[in-house]
């Protein structure tokens, strides 16, 4: 790789990390919602299930973070791992929606926020596949 390629790749890797960190704000908000719904009796699961949401989120995001900082993601067809991150976030949200009762309707709007991360990054076909996984 030339110096220009290395510099460009480093620039894109920093951008991927910024996007990843921005997505973590959404996860933090979700953790607050889980704890709040549990504290106010709106969470219709056990304490262990509420904790499992948070641990699954932290675990999956830890894997994505490790892939980014180790540069392993650069070996993938999509080094930003956008589709994978959207699918994981959608699955975690779906898991949470099972337990939030009456808040479920308003919480489904989070799907739109998750999908926004892929609007400009994914091809139309890939975005359609990922978006259909949230239906």
Residue pairs with C-beta under 8 A, 6 or more apart in sequence:
1 9
9 74
12 79
13 68
13 71
13 74
13 79
16 68
16 73
16 79
16 80
17 68
17 69
19 80
19 117
20 64
20 65
20 68
20 85
23 85
23 89
23 117
24 61
26 89
26 110
26 113
26 114
27 57
27 61
27 89
30 53
30 57
30 92
30 93
30 96
30 110
31 53
31 54
31 57
33 96
33 100
33 103
33 107
34 43
34 50
34 53
34 54
34 96
35 50
37 43
37 99
37 100
37 101
37 103
38 47
38 50
42 100
42 101
42 102
42 103
43 50
43 99
43 100
43 101
44 99
44 100
44 101
45 98
45 99
49 99
50 99
53 92
53 95
53 96
56 92
56 95
57 92
60 88
60 92
64 81
64 84
64 85
64 88
66 72
67 73
67 81
73 79
73 80
73 81
78 84
80 121
82 117
82 118
82 121
82 122
83 118
83 122
83 126
83 129
83 130
85 117
86 114
86 115
86 117
86 118
86 130
87 130
87 133
89 114
90 111
90 114
90 130
90 133
90 134
93 107
93 110
93 111
93 114
94 134
96 107
97 104
97 107
97 108
100 107
111 134
114 134
115 127
115 130
115 131
115 134
118 126
118 127
118 130
118 131
119 127
122 130
